[in-house]
């Protein structure tokens, strides 16, 4: 959900990854291996969809946001705010942040899962955290101005 920002799309991605993992009989496939394979498949599908989306936005004459419907989810406002902030990051940055901090992976594990170097993961994390920090600072400034009643 944190990768996609859309609960329905997240479900589709997990379903696709599960189908890819268990759609074919694999001999000697243990649960730990299956979980790692599914997680990597989810990350790869997210990045593939993001690439396709970028290509489409370049050629699409008009982009329309999908209508959001309340799913009745019990996510808190803070979690929804963070999900919104994550959507403003690049796909690689978002994947690195979610894998590193939400799934509590090491830099090396994130690098292995995304198929990039540990240095690249560190760079994506640094860039993403800088962007998130800037977003939070701007939101705080906006909130302080609103409290004072100034535009």
Rosetta blueprint (number, residue, H / E / L):
1 X L
2 X L
3 X L
4 X L
5 X L
6 X L
7 X H
8 X H
9 X H
10 X H
11 X H
12 X H
13 X H
14 X H
15 X H
16 X H
17 X H
18 X H
19 X H
20 X H
21 X H
22 X H
23 X L
24 X L
25 X L
26 X L
27 X L
28 X L
29 X L
30 X L
31 X H
32 X H
33 X H
34 X H
35 X H
36 X H
37 X H
38 X H
39 X H
40 X H
41 X H
42 X H
43 X H
44 X H
45 X H
46 X H
47 X H
48 X H
49 X H
50 X H
51 X H
52 X H
53 X H
54 X H
55 X H
56 X H
57 X H
58 X H
59 X H
60 X L
61 X L
62 X L
63 X L
64 X L
65 X L
66 X L
67 X L
68 X L
69 X L
70 X L
71 X L
72 X L
73 X L
74 X L
75 X L
76 X L
77 X H
78 X H
79 X H
80 X H
81 X H
82 X H
83 X H
84 X H
85 X H
86 X H
87 X H
88 X L
89 X L
90 X L
91 X H
92 X H
93 X H
94 X H
95 X H
96 X H
97 X H
98 X H
99 X H
100 X H
101 X H
102 X H
103 X L
104 X L
105 X L
106 X L
107 X H
108 X H
109 X H
110 X H
111 X H
112 X H
113 X H
114 X H
115 X L
116 X L
117 X L
118 X H
119 X H
120 X H
121 X H
122 X H
123 X H
124 X H
125 X H
126 X H
127 X H
128 X H
129 X H
130 X H
131 X H
132 X H
133 X H
134 X H
135 X H
136 X H
137 X H
138 X H
139 X H
140 X H
141 X H
142 X H
143 X H
144 X H
145 X H
146 X H
147 X H
148 X L
149 X L
150 X L
151 X L
